[in-house]
Amino acid sequence: MKDKIHPQYKEATISCVCGETIHTRSTKPVIHVDICSKCHPFFTGKQKLIDSAGRVEKFAKRYALKKPAKVKPAAPETPKAQGESKA
């Protein structure tokens, strides 16, 4: 391997918005995350909506006003007998 091309692997602190702090090693000394294993719904079993920039409200507003379109059923096709041609 070549010398002096690899990054420094040093102590790092990962901090979550829930307040959890994890100490590990990384090439970056400080890492900020939005979700960690202490607050992720998969690990906790609790539903948690994470809304960034009002996207949930925008979605609810957009689709709450629209009603589903009524679709007319297609007319059944009559099967043609063999040998019958268009005239």
Phi and psi restraints in degrees (range 20) as a CNS / XPLOR table:
assign (resid 1 and name C) (resid 2 and name N)
       (resid 2 and name CA) (resid 2 and name C) 1.0 -78.7 20.0 2
assign (resid 2 and name N) (resid 2 and name CA)
       (resid 2 and name C) (resid 3 and name N) 1.0 147.0 20.0 2
assign (resid 2 and name C) (resid 3 and name N)
       (resid 3 and name CA) (resid 3 and name C) 1.0 -83.9 20.0 2
assign (resid 3 and name N) (resid 3 and name CA)
       (resid 3 and name C) (resid 4 and name N) 1.0 150.0 20.0 2
assign (resid 3 and name C) (resid 4 and name N)
       (resid 4 and name CA) (resid 4 and name C) 1.0 62.1 20.0 2
assign (resid 4 and name N) (resid 4 and name CA)
       (resid 4 and name C) (resid 5 and name N) 1.0 27.2 20.0 2
assign (resid 4 and name C) (resid 5 and name N)
       (resid 5 and name CA) (resid 5 and name C) 1.0 -113.5 20.0 2
assign (resid 5 and name N) (resid 5 and name CA)
       (resid 5 and name C) (resid 6 and name N) 1.0 -10.3 20.0 2
assign (resid 5 and name C) (resid 6 and name N)
       (resid 6 and name CA) (resid 6 and name C) 1.0 -89.8 20.0 2
assign (resid 6 and name N) (resid 6 and name CA)
       (resid 6 and name C) (resid 7 and name N) 1.0 141.0 20.0 2
assign (resid 6 and name C) (resid 7 and name N)
       (resid 7 and name CA) (resid 7 and name C) 1.0 -70.7 20.0 2
assign (resid 7 and name N) (resid 7 and name CA)
       (resid 7 and name C) (resid 8 and name N) 1.0 159.6 20.0 2
assign (resid 7 and name C) (resid 8 and name N)
       (resid 8 and name CA) (resid 8 and name C) 1.0 -74.0 20.0 2
assign (resid 8 and name N) (resid 8 and name CA)
       (resid 8 and name C) (resid 9 and name N) 1.0 129.6 20.0 2
assign (resid 8 and name C) (resid 9 and name N)
       (resid 9 and name CA) (resid 9 and name C) 1.0 -105.4 20.0 2
assign (resid 9 and name N) (resid 9 and name CA)
       (resid 9 and name C) (resid 10 and name N) 1.0 104.5 20.0 2
assign (resid 9 and name C) (resid 10 and name N)
       (resid 10 and name CA) (resid 10 and name C) 1.0 -129.5 20.0 2
assign (resid 10 and name N) (resid 10 and name CA)
       (resid 10 and name C) (resid 11 and name N) 1.0 176.8 20.0 2
assign (resid 10 and name C) (resid 11 and name N)
       (resid 11 and name CA) (resid 11 and name C) 1.0 -60.3 20.0 2
assign (resid 11 and name N) (resid 11 and name CA)
       (resid 11 and name C) (resid 12 and name N) 1.0 138.6 20.0 2
assign (resid 11 and name C) (resid 12 and name N)
       (resid 12 and name CA) (resid 12 and name C) 1.0 -135.7 20.0 2
assign (resid 12 and name N) (resid 12 and name CA)
       (resid 12 and name C) (resid 13 and name N) 1.0 153.0 20.0 2
assign (resid 12 and name C) (resid 13 and name N)
       (resid 13 and name CA) (resid 13 and name C) 1.0 -119.2 20.0 2
assign (resid 13 and name N) (resid 13 and name CA)
       (resid 13 and name C) (resid 14 and name N) 1.0 123.5 20.0 2
assign (resid 13 and name C) (resid 14 and name N)
       (resid 14 and name CA) (resid 14 and name C) 1.0 -104.3 20.0 2
assign (resid 14 and name N) (resid 14 and name CA)
       (resid 14 and name C) (resid 15 and name N) 1.0 124.2 20.0 2
assign (resid 14 and name C) (resid 15 and name N)
       (resid 15 and name CA) (resid 15 and name C) 1.0 -121.6 20.0 2
assign (resid 15 and name N) (resid 15 and name CA)
       (resid 15 and name C) (resid 16 and name N) 1.0 135.7 20.0 2
assign (resid 15 and name C) (resid 16 and name N)
       (resid 16 and name CA) (resid 16 and name C) 1.0 -102.5 20.0 2
assign (resid 16 and name N) (resid 16 and name CA)
       (resid 16 and name C) (resid 17 and name N) 1.0 160.4 20.0 2
assign (resid 16 and name C) (resid 17 and name N)
       (resid 17 and name CA) (resid 17 and name C) 1.0 -68.8 20.0 2
assign (resid 17 and name N) (resid 17 and name CA)
       (resid 17 and name C) (resid 18 and name N) 1.0 -18.7 20.0 2
assign (resid 17 and name C) (resid 18 and name N)
       (resid 18 and name CA) (resid 18 and name C) 1.0 -78.4 20.0 2
assign (resid 18 and name N) (resid 18 and name CA)
       (resid 18 and name C) (resid 19 and name N) 1.0 -9.6 20.0 2
assign (resid 18 and name C) (resid 19 and name N)
       (resid 19 and name CA) (resid 19 and name C) 1.0 106.3 20.0 2
assign (resid 19 and name N) (resid 19 and name CA)
       (resid 19 and name C) (resid 20 and name N) 1.0 -7.4 20.0 2
assign (resid 19 and name C) (resid 20 and name N)
       (resid 20 and name CA) (resid 20 and name C) 1.0 -70.9 20.0 2
assign (resid 20 and name N) (resid 20 and name CA)
       (resid 20 and name C) (resid 21 and name N) 1.0 138.3 20.0 2
assign (resid 20 and name C) (resid 21 and name N)
       (resid 21 and name CA) (resid 21 and name C) 1.0 -125.1 20.0 2
assign (resid 21 and name N) (resid 21 and name CA)
       (resid 21 and name C) (resid 22 and name N) 1.0 129.6 20.0 2
assign (resid 21 and name C) (resid 22 and name N)
       (resid 22 and name CA) (resid 22 and name C) 1.0 -122.2 20.0 2
assign (resid 22 and name N) (resid 22 and name CA)
       (resid 22 and name C) (resid 23 and name N) 1.0 133.2 20.0 2
assign (resid 22 and name C) (resid 23 and name N)
       (resid 23 and name CA) (resid 23 and name C) 1.0 -105.6 20.0 2
assign (resid 23 and name N) (resid 23 and name CA)
       (resid 23 and name C) (resid 24 and name N) 1.0 128.3 20.0 2
assign (resid 23 and name C) (resid 24 and name N)
       (resid 24 and name CA) (resid 24 and name C) 1.0 -151.0 20.0 2
assign (resid 24 and name N) (resid 24 and name CA)
       (resid 24 and name C) (resid 25 and name N) 1.0 -161.9 20.0 2
assign (resid 24 and name C) (resid 25 and name N)
       (resid 25 and name CA) (resid 25 and name C) 1.0 -122.1 20.0 2
assign (resid 25 and name N) (resid 25 and name CA)
       (resid 25 and name C) (resid 26 and name N) 1.0 142.0 20.0 2
assign (resid 25 and name C) (resid 26 and name N)
       (resid 26 and name CA) (resid 26 and name C) 1.0 -162.0 20.0 2
assign (resid 26 and name N) (resid 26 and name CA)
       (resid 26 and name C) (resid 27 and name N) 1.0 174.3 20.0 2
assign (resid 26 and name C) (resid 27 and name N)
       (resid 27 and name CA) (resid 27 and name C) 1.0 -82.3 20.0 2
assign (resid 27 and name N) (resid 27 and name CA)
       (resid 27 and name C) (resid 28 and name N) 1.0 -17.4 20.0 2
assign (resid 27 and name C) (resid 28 and name N)
       (resid 28 and name CA) (resid 28 and name C) 1.0 -104.5 20.0 2
assign (resid 28 and name N) (resid 28 and name CA)
       (resid 28 and name C) (resid 29 and name N) 1.0 136.0 20.0 2
assign (resid 28 and name C) (resid 29 and name N)
       (resid 29 and name CA) (resid 29 and name C) 1.0 -75.3 20.0 2
assign (resid 29 and name N) (resid 29 and name CA)
       (resid 29 and name C) (resid 30 and name N) 1.0 -31.2 20.0 2
assign (resid 29 and name C) (resid 30 and name N)
       (resid 30 and name CA) (resid 30 and name C) 1.0 -132.7 20.0 2
assign (resid 30 and name N) (resid 30 and name CA)
       (resid 30 and name C) (resid 31 and name N) 1.0 130.0 20.0 2
assign (resid 30 and name C) (resid 31 and name N)
       (resid 31 and name CA) (resid 31 and name C) 1.0 -129.3 20.0 2
assign (resid 31 and name N) (resid 31 and name CA)
       (resid 31 and name C) (resid 32 and name N) 1.0 130.4 20.0 2
assign (resid 31 and name C) (resid 32 and name N)
       (resid 32 and name CA) (resid 32 and name C) 1.0 -110.8 20.0 2
assign (resid 32 and name N) (resid 32 and name CA)
       (resid 32 and name C) (resid 33 and name N) 1.0 129.4 20.0 2
assign (resid 32 and name C) (resid 33 and name N)
       (resid 33 and name CA) (resid 33 and name C) 1.0 -124.7 20.0 2
assign (resid 33 and name N) (resid 33 and name CA)
       (resid 33 and name C) (resid 34 and name N) 1.0 157.9 20.0 2
assign (resid 33 and name C) (resid 34 and name N)
       (resid 34 and name CA) (resid 34 and name C) 1.0 -87.1 20.0 2
assign (resid 34 and name N) (resid 34 and name CA)
       (resid 34 and name C) (resid 35 and name N) 1.0 -34.7 20.0 2
assign (resid 34 and name C) (resid 35 and name N)
       (resid 35 and name CA) (resid 35 and name C) 1.0 -134.6 20.0 2
assign (resid 35 and name N) (resid 35 and name CA)
       (resid 35 and name C) (resid 36 and name N) 1.0 135.4 20.0 2
assign (resid 35 and name C) (resid 36 and name N)
       (resid 36 and name CA) (resid 36 and name C) 1.0 -123.0 20.0 2
assign (resid 36 and name N) (resid 36 and name CA)
       (resid 36 and name C) (resid 37 and name N) 1.0 -176.8 20.0 2
assign (resid 36 and name C) (resid 37 and name N)
       (resid 37 and name CA) (resid 37 and name C) 1.0 -69.7 20.0 2
assign (resid 37 and name N) (resid 37 and name CA)
       (resid 37 and name C) (resid 38 and name N) 1.0 -18.7 20.0 2
assign (resid 37 and name C) (resid 38 and name N)
       (resid 38 and name CA) (resid 38 and name C) 1.0 -79.3 20.0 2
assign (resid 38 and name N) (resid 38 and name CA)
       (resid 38 and name C) (resid 39 and name N) 1.0 -26.4 20.0 2
assign (resid 38 and name C) (resid 39 and name N)
       (resid 39 and name CA) (resid 39 and name C) 1.0 -120.2 20.0 2
assign (resid 39 and name N) (resid 39 and name CA)
       (resid 39 and name C) (resid 40 and name N) 1.0 0.8 20.0 2
assign (resid 39 and name C) (resid 40 and name N)
       (resid 40 and name CA) (resid 40 and name C) 1.0 -73.8 20.0 2
assign (resid 40 and name N) (resid 40 and name CA)
       (resid 40 and name C) (resid 41 and name N) 1.0 135.5 20.0 2
assign (resid 40 and name C) (resid 41 and name N)
       (resid 41 and name CA) (resid 41 and name C) 1.0 -59.1 20.0 2
assign (resid 41 and name N) (resid 41 and name CA)
       (resid 41 and name C) (resid 42 and name N) 1.0 -30.5 20.0 2
assign (resid 41 and name C) (resid 42 and name N)
       (resid 42 and name CA) (resid 42 and name C) 1.0 -63.1 20.0 2
assign (resid 42 and name N) (resid 42 and name CA)
       (resid 42 and name C) (resid 43 and name N) 1.0 -38.5 20.0 2
assign (resid 42 and name C) (resid 43 and name N)
       (resid 43 and name CA) (resid 43 and name C) 1.0 -88.3 20.0 2
assign (resid 43 and name N) (resid 43 and name CA)
       (resid 43 and name C) (resid 44 and name N) 1.0 -29.7 20.0 2
assign (resid 43 and name C) (resid 44 and name N)
       (resid 44 and name CA) (resid 44 and name C) 1.0 -92.0 20.0 2
assign (resid 44 and name N) (resid 44 and name CA)
       (resid 44 and name C) (resid 45 and name N) 1.0 -25.8 20.0 2
assign (resid 44 and name C) (resid 45 and name N)
       (resid 45 and name CA) (resid 45 and name C) 1.0 81.3 20.0 2
assign (resid 45 and name N) (resid 45 and name CA)
       (resid 45 and name C) (resid 46 and name N) 1.0 7.0 20.0 2
assign (resid 45 and name C) (resid 46 and name N)
       (resid 46 and name CA) (resid 46 and name C) 1.0 -110.2 20.0 2
assign (resid 46 and name N) (resid 46 and name CA)
       (resid 46 and name C) (resid 47 and name N) 1.0 140.1 20.0 2
assign (resid 46 and name C) (resid 47 and name N)
       (resid 47 and name CA) (resid 47 and name C) 1.0 -77.2 20.0 2
assign (resid 47 and name N) (resid 47 and name CA)
       (resid 47 and name C) (resid 48 and name N) 1.0 133.7 20.0 2
assign (resid 47 and name C) (resid 48 and name N)
       (resid 48 and name CA) (resid 48 and name C) 1.0 -141.5 20.0 2
assign (resid 48 and name N) (resid 48 and name CA)
       (resid 48 and name C) (resid 49 and name N) 1.0 118.7 20.0 2
assign (resid 48 and name C) (resid 49 and name N)
       (resid 49 and name CA) (resid 49 and name C) 1.0 -87.0 20.0 2
assign (resid 49 and name N) (resid 49 and name CA)
       (resid 49 and name C) (resid 50 and name N) 1.0 129.9 20.0 2
assign (resid 49 and name C) (resid 50 and name N)
       (resid 50 and name CA) (resid 50 and name C) 1.0 -110.6 20.0 2
assign (resid 50 and name N) (resid 50 and name CA)
       (resid 50 and name C) (resid 51 and name N) 1.0 110.8 20.0 2
assign (resid 50 and name C) (resid 51 and name N)
       (resid 51 and name CA) (resid 51 and name C) 1.0 -106.3 20.0 2
assign (resid 51 and name N) (resid 51 and name CA)
       (resid 51 and name C) (resid 52 and name N) 1.0 115.3 20.0 2
assign (resid 51 and name C) (resid 52 and name N)
       (resid 52 and name CA) (resid 52 and name C) 1.0 -111.9 20.0 2
assign (resid 52 and name N) (resid 52 and name CA)
       (resid 52 and name C) (resid 53 and name N) 1.0 121.3 20.0 2
assign (resid 52 and name C) (resid 53 and name N)
       (resid 53 and name CA) (resid 53 and name C) 1.0 66.2 20.0 2
assign (resid 53 and name N) (resid 53 and name CA)
       (resid 53 and name C) (resid 54 and name N) 1.0 30.6 20.0 2
assign (resid 53 and name C) (resid 54 and name N)
       (resid 54 and name CA) (resid 54 and name C) 1.0 70.1 20.0 2
assign (resid 54 and name N) (resid 54 and name CA)
       (resid 54 and name C) (resid 55 and name N) 1.0 27.0 20.0 2
assign (resid 54 and name C) (resid 55 and name N)
       (resid 55 and name CA) (resid 55 and name C) 1.0 -69.2 20.0 2
assign (resid 55 and name N) (resid 55 and name CA)
       (resid 55 and name C) (resid 56 and name N) 1.0 -33.7 20.0 2
assign (resid 55 and name C) (resid 56 and name N)
       (resid 56 and name CA) (resid 56 and name C) 1.0 -67.0 20.0 2
assign (resid 56 and name N) (resid 56 and name CA)
       (resid 56 and name C) (resid 57 and name N) 1.0 -45.6 20.0 2
assign (resid 56 and name C) (resid 57 and name N)
       (resid 57 and name CA) (resid 57 and name C) 1.0 -64.2 20.0 2
assign (resid 57 and name N) (resid 57 and name CA)
       (resid 57 and name C) (resid 58 and name N) 1.0 -39.2 20.0 2
assign (resid 57 and name C) (resid 58 and name N)
       (resid 58 and name CA) (resid 58 and name C) 1.0 -62.9 20.0 2
assign (resid 58 and name N) (resid 58 and name CA)
       (resid 58 and name C) (resid 59 and name N) 1.0 -42.9 20.0 2
assign (resid 58 and name C) (resid 59 and name N)
       (resid 59 and name CA) (resid 59 and name C) 1.0 -64.0 20.0 2
assign (resid 59 and name N) (resid 59 and name CA)
       (resid 59 and name C) (resid 60 and name N) 1.0 -47.0 20.0 2
assign (resid 59 and name C) (resid 60 and name N)
       (resid 60 and name CA) (resid 60 and name C) 1.0 -63.1 20.0 2
assign (resid 60 and name N) (resid 60 and name CA)
       (resid 60 and name C) (resid 61 and name N) 1.0 -40.2 20.0 2
assign (resid 60 and name C) (resid 61 and name N)
       (resid 61 and name CA) (resid 61 and name C) 1.0 -65.6 20.0 2
assign (resid 61 and name N) (resid 61 and name CA)
       (resid 61 and name C) (resid 62 and name N) 1.0 -42.2 20.0 2
assign (resid 61 and name C) (resid 62 and name N)
       (resid 62 and name CA) (resid 62 and name C) 1.0 -67.5 20.0 2
assign (resid 62 and name N) (resid 62 and name CA)
       (resid 62 and name C) (resid 63 and name N) 1.0 -43.9 20.0 2
assign (resid 62 and name C) (resid 63 and name N)
       (resid 63 and name CA) (resid 63 and name C) 1.0 -95.8 20.0 2
assign (resid 63 and name N) (resid 63 and name CA)
       (resid 63 and name C) (resid 64 and name N) 1.0 -7.0 20.0 2
assign (resid 63 and name C) (resid 64 and name N)
       (resid 64 and name CA) (resid 64 and name C) 1.0 -77.1 20.0 2
assign (resid 64 and name N) (resid 64 and name CA)
       (resid 64 and name C) (resid 65 and name N) 1.0 -28.9 20.0 2
assign (resid 64 and name C) (resid 65 and name N)
       (resid 65 and name CA) (resid 65 and name C) 1.0 -81.8 20.0 2
assign (resid 65 and name N) (resid 65 and name CA)
       (resid 65 and name C) (resid 66 and name N) 1.0 -29.9 20.0 2
assign (resid 65 and name C) (resid 66 and name N)
       (resid 66 and name CA) (resid 66 and name C) 1.0 -80.4 20.0 2
assign (resid 66 and name N) (resid 66 and name CA)
       (resid 66 and name C) (resid 67 and name N) 1.0 138.1 20.0 2
assign (resid 66 and name C) (resid 67 and name N)
       (resid 67 and name CA) (resid 67 and name C) 1.0 -104.6 20.0 2
assign (resid 67 and name N) (resid 67 and name CA)
       (resid 67 and name C) (resid 68 and name N) 1.0 149.7 20.0 2
assign (resid 67 and name C) (resid 68 and name N)
       (resid 68 and name CA) (resid 68 and name C) 1.0 -64.8 20.0 2
assign (resid 68 and name N) (resid 68 and name CA)
       (resid 68 and name C) (resid 69 and name N) 1.0 136.9 20.0 2
assign (resid 68 and name C) (resid 69 and name N)
       (resid 69 and name CA) (resid 69 and name C) 1.0 -70.6 20.0 2
assign (resid 69 and name N) (resid 69 and name CA)
       (resid 69 and name C) (resid 70 and name N) 1.0 140.2 20.0 2
assign (resid 69 and name C) (resid 70 and name N)
       (resid 70 and name CA) (resid 70 and name C) 1.0 -80.8 20.0 2
assign (resid 70 and name N) (resid 70 and name CA)
       (resid 70 and name C) (resid 71 and name N) 1.0 129.8 20.0 2
assign (resid 70 and name C) (resid 71 and name N)
       (resid 71 and name CA) (resid 71 and name C) 1.0 -107.8 20.0 2
assign (resid 71 and name N) (resid 71 and name CA)
       (resid 71 and name C) (resid 72 and name N) 1.0 126.6 20.0 2
assign (resid 71 and name C) (resid 72 and name N)
       (resid 72 and name CA) (resid 72 and name C) 1.0 -78.8 20.0 2
assign (resid 72 and name N) (resid 72 and name CA)
       (resid 72 and name C) (resid 73 and name N) 1.0 138.0 20.0 2
assign (resid 72 and name C) (resid 73 and name N)
       (resid 73 and name CA) (resid 73 and name C) 1.0 -68.0 20.0 2
assign (resid 73 and name N) (resid 73 and name CA)
       (resid 73 and name C) (resid 74 and name N) 1.0 142.3 20.0 2
assign (resid 73 and name C) (resid 74 and name N)
       (resid 74 and name CA) (resid 74 and name C) 1.0 -71.1 20.0 2
assign (resid 74 and name N) (resid 74 and name CA)
       (resid 74 and name C) (resid 75 and name N) 1.0 145.3 20.0 2
assign (resid 74 and name C) (resid 75 and name N)
       (resid 75 and name CA) (resid 75 and name C) 1.0 -69.4 20.0 2
assign (resid 75 and name N) (resid 75 and name CA)
       (resid 75 and name C) (resid 76 and name N) 1.0 135.6 20.0 2
assign (resid 75 and name C) (resid 76 and name N)
       (resid 76 and name CA) (resid 76 and name C) 1.0 -67.4 20.0 2
assign (resid 76 and name N) (resid 76 and name CA)
       (resid 76 and name C) (resid 77 and name N) 1.0 138.5 20.0 2
assign (resid 76 and name C) (resid 77 and name N)
       (resid 77 and name CA) (resid 77 and name C) 1.0 -83.8 20.0 2
assign (resid 77 and name N) (resid 77 and name CA)
       (resid 77 and name C) (resid 78 and name N) 1.0 141.5 20.0 2
assign (resid 77 and name C) (resid 78 and name N)
       (resid 78 and name CA) (resid 78 and name C) 1.0 -91.9 20.0 2
assign (resid 78 and name N) (resid 78 and name CA)
       (resid 78 and name C) (resid 79 and name N) 1.0 129.3 20.0 2
assign (resid 78 and name C) (resid 79 and name N)
       (resid 79 and name CA) (resid 79 and name C) 1.0 -70.4 20.0 2
assign (resid 79 and name N) (resid 79 and name CA)
       (resid 79 and name C) (resid 80 and name N) 1.0 139.4 20.0 2
assign (resid 79 and name C) (resid 80 and name N)
       (resid 80 and name CA) (resid 80 and name C) 1.0 -87.9 20.0 2
assign (resid 80 and name N) (resid 80 and name CA)
       (resid 80 and name C) (resid 81 and name N) 1.0 145.0 20.0 2
assign (resid 80 and name C) (resid 81 and name N)
       (resid 81 and name CA) (resid 81 and name C) 1.0 -75.8 20.0 2
assign (resid 81 and name N) (resid 81 and name CA)
       (resid 81 and name C) (resid 82 and name N) 1.0 152.6 20.0 2
assign (resid 81 and name C) (resid 82 and name N)
       (resid 82 and name CA) (resid 82 and name C) 1.0 -65.5 20.0 2
assign (resid 82 and name N) (resid 82 and name CA)
       (resid 82 and name C) (resid 83 and name N) 1.0 142.5 20.0 2
assign (resid 82 and name C) (resid 83 and name N)
       (resid 83 and name CA) (resid 83 and name C) 1.0 86.9 20.0 2
assign (resid 83 and name N) (resid 83 and name CA)
       (resid 83 and name C) (resid 84 and name N) 1.0 -10.3 20.0 2
assign (resid 83 and name C) (resid 84 and name N)
       (resid 84 and name CA) (resid 84 and name C) 1.0 -80.7 20.0 2
assign (resid 84 and name N) (resid 84 and name CA)
       (resid 84 and name C) (resid 85 and name N) 1.0 134.3 20.0 2
assign (resid 84 and name C) (resid 85 and name N)
       (resid 85 and name CA) (resid 85 and name C) 1.0 -122.0 20.0 2
assign (resid 85 and name N) (resid 85 and name CA)
       (resid 85 and name C) (resid 86 and name N) 1.0 161.6 20.0 2
assign (resid 85 and name C) (resid 86 and name N)
       (resid 86 and name CA) (resid 86 and name C) 1.0 -77.4 20.0 2
assign (resid 86 and name N) (resid 86 and name CA)
       (resid 86 and name C) (resid 87 and name N) 1.0 137.1 20.0 2
